[in-house]
Amino acid sequence: MQLAATMFVAPVFAQDGDNGRLAKGLQYGLEMQASLSEGKTPLWMNANKYGLSSLEESNGYMRAMVCRSLKEDSMRRWGIGYGADVVLPVHYTSNFIIQQAYADMRWQKVLLSIGSKERPMELKDGELSTGSQTFGINARPVPQVRFEIPDYLTLPGMRHWVHVKGHVAFGKMTDENWQHDFTQRKTRYADGTLYNSKAGYLMIGKKDGRLRLEVGLEMAALFGGTAHGVLTSDGTVQTIQCGNSIKDFIHALVPGGNSEGQTVYLNVAGNHLGSWVGRLSYHSDDYMVSAYFDKYFEDHSAMFMLDYDGYGQGNNWDKREDNRFVLYDMKDIMLGGELVMKHARWLNKVVVEYIYTKYQSGPIYHDHTKTIPDHLGGNDNYYNHYVYPGWQHWGQVMGNPLYRSPIYNTNGEIMIENNRFTAWHLGFSGNPARRLHYRVLATVQNGFGTYIKPYNRKHHNLSVLMQAEYGFAGKWRDWSIECGCGFDNGSILGHNKGIQLKVKKTGLLGR
């Protein structure tokens, strides 16, 4: 898929239609980054960079990209965008990286996107937030075919007060070789894993109005492929061939089917997860203030906070007999607030977030048995899965990086070892001079491990980043330099400190 998108870029330059319009607005970027650390690369120097990062004490890369934005065709009914982005890294998990290779084709408000592309988060600030719990910006892009309404579409007959947008996509994971190297094929890993994502968002309020409410549902699934080293319900370790048929694609899109390797408790096929998200914003001429939430779930018990609990006893232990349900607590959630001061310089944006993930529908057993008739869907084990290596790509979680990514593990197991935690986060930024921008991130976290493998005591962690970027003027106006320093202090990520330097050049080709 990446190759197909890259091949699309080359013929564009040879086209003469519309006086070479498809080459108009072609942008380029050159980038070089170096990091030096004592210990591992600190969290906020490593996280939320679309997987373009490394934990090694010394690492870096050279990067070259070219792209054409769909905005170049904003006045036309149809538009075409494309991009190619390659990286030569040092001390990374790969020796050569195709970070992006995509083609975007838009008709009216509907977009078809093919390939790997860095896609920003919805309803959160990509520079200051810790990241979304489902569709974060922490891991490498997944090559996919994606149908999307990228911008809010106003529904007719609603006086411009109701708007919708969303997407559905299918793709394939690309980290098989990394999984083989990391696990040495001695622990659980998966080949040929397929990917599905879908989301829908509703906005109430006029697009240019002062008060806007946005709510949405984000869902994803891993399915298909071959899973190795799976511990099945009968206690054996097996290799499982997961389904790749049309029916399996349908069950990924609309959760259904039966789970692989299970003989008694038949859950839906694949690894399904998602978030309820929302944001309430008030815009004035001088500032914008908003509050938002991200409620993560991995099954019905966390998605609806409701589960069926009317099974029989004895020989009818697995039959639905009574109209009885169990209600779960609404504890696990991310809550955030953002303030933007539109005319301020030294401090113009502040983000505060609180995250709680300790509950996970409770520590009790996950399913009823012949001797225990009460059904409690606890022990959800966020980001982990019994068949697939969890919600990760190339060792980095695909959601919020405060869930400890597998790349930190030293035992060769692809699993999230700390998914029960509480955290407070502060991020702020400003532009004290015309071409100078800075940001500061600080996060305090208390970790408890997982229900299956809890820490023997509460673990603490403090992660801080201070970063500044300066854009030059005059004949050097296409150049900028970015410098940052950060540290981790605690038993979750260890004691790390480091510095990072990046030099960038951007511009228009043919200018």
Disulfide bonds with the S-S distance in Angstrom:
none
